[in-house]
Amino acid sequence: MSEWTTPEQLAAVRETIAASIEGWQPPAVHAVGLTSATSSAEFDFPLVNIGDGYLPALVLAKTIGYAHGTQTHELTTAELKHAIDGLAPAEACTSVEHPNLVSWRHLLHEVESNPARHLVAVFIGDLDDPVSSEADGSLRTQLPS
């Protein structure tokens, strides 16, 4: 896979991936998180994406088959690795930060070092949508009011 070295290349890749997902609609919020390291029902979302910057959402959506709406997906380590590999060429564009890659790699390390924890991807299509899962509810508590 070639590297994407400019913001224009990132935009072109974003458009290409979006066009390849039938019915794609950008979510209002998306995040990857982990179940708690304790018996708590809370989820840990180190990075919550609100609004724009949809390339990571698109790469993850393409990986798991998300197109639109509010959904929670139990993410396997293989799926997260695939998403990381799919987004990694963006790091060549050094004029843009890549916090999702940093977060996803941290989460992958966490789940690999503690197999009792599980990964989850949450997409909230619209903040007016009903809460779809415990992970979705936990994510919404972390949103600014």
Secondary structure in CASP SS format (residue, H / E / C, confidence):
PFRMAT SS
TARGET T0000
AUTHOR 0000-0000-0000
METHOD secondary structure of the structure
MODEL  1
M C 1.00
S C 1.00
E C 1.00
W C 1.00
T C 1.00
T C 1.00
P H 1.00
E H 1.00
Q H 1.00
L H 1.00
A H 1.00
A H 1.00
V H 1.00
R H 1.00
E H 1.00
T H 1.00
I H 1.00
A H 1.00
A H 1.00
S H 1.00
I C 1.00
E C 1.00
G C 1.00
W C 1.00
Q C 1.00
P C 1.00
P C 1.00
A C 1.00
V E 1.00
H E 1.00
A E 1.00
V E 1.00
G E 1.00
L E 1.00
T E 1.00
S C 1.00
A C 1.00
T C 1.00
S C 1.00
S C 1.00
A C 1.00
E C 1.00
F E 1.00
D E 1.00
F C 1.00
P C 1.00
L C 1.00
V E 1.00
N E 1.00
I E 1.00
G C 1.00
D C 1.00
G C 1.00
Y C 1.00
L H 1.00
P H 1.00
A H 1.00
L H 1.00
V H 1.00
L H 1.00
A H 1.00
K H 1.00
T H 1.00
I H 1.00
G C 1.00
Y C 1.00
A C 1.00
H C 1.00
G C 1.00
T C 1.00
Q E 1.00
T E 1.00
H E 1.00
E E 1.00
L E 1.00
T C 1.00
T H 1.00
A H 1.00
E H 1.00
L H 1.00
K H 1.00
H H 1.00
A H 1.00
I H 1.00
D H 1.00
G H 1.00
L H 1.00
A H 1.00
P H 1.00
A H 1.00
E H 1.00
A H 1.00
C C 1.00
T C 1.00
S C 1.00
V C 1.00
E C 1.00
H C 1.00
P H 1.00
N H 1.00
L H 1.00
V H 1.00
S H 1.00
W H 1.00
R H 1.00
H H 1.00
L H 1.00
L H 1.00
H H 1.00
E H 1.00
V H 1.00
E H 1.00
S H 1.00
N C 1.00
P C 1.00
A C 1.00
R C 1.00
H C 1.00
L E 1.00
V E 1.00
A E 1.00
V E 1.00
F E 1.00
I E 1.00
G C 1.00
D C 1.00
L C 1.00
D C 1.00
D C 1.00
P C 1.00
V C 1.00
S C 1.00
S C 1.00
E H 1.00
A H 1.00
D H 1.00
G H 1.00
S H 1.00
L H 1.00
R H 1.00
T C 1.00
Q C 1.00
L C 1.00
P C 1.00
S C 1.00
END
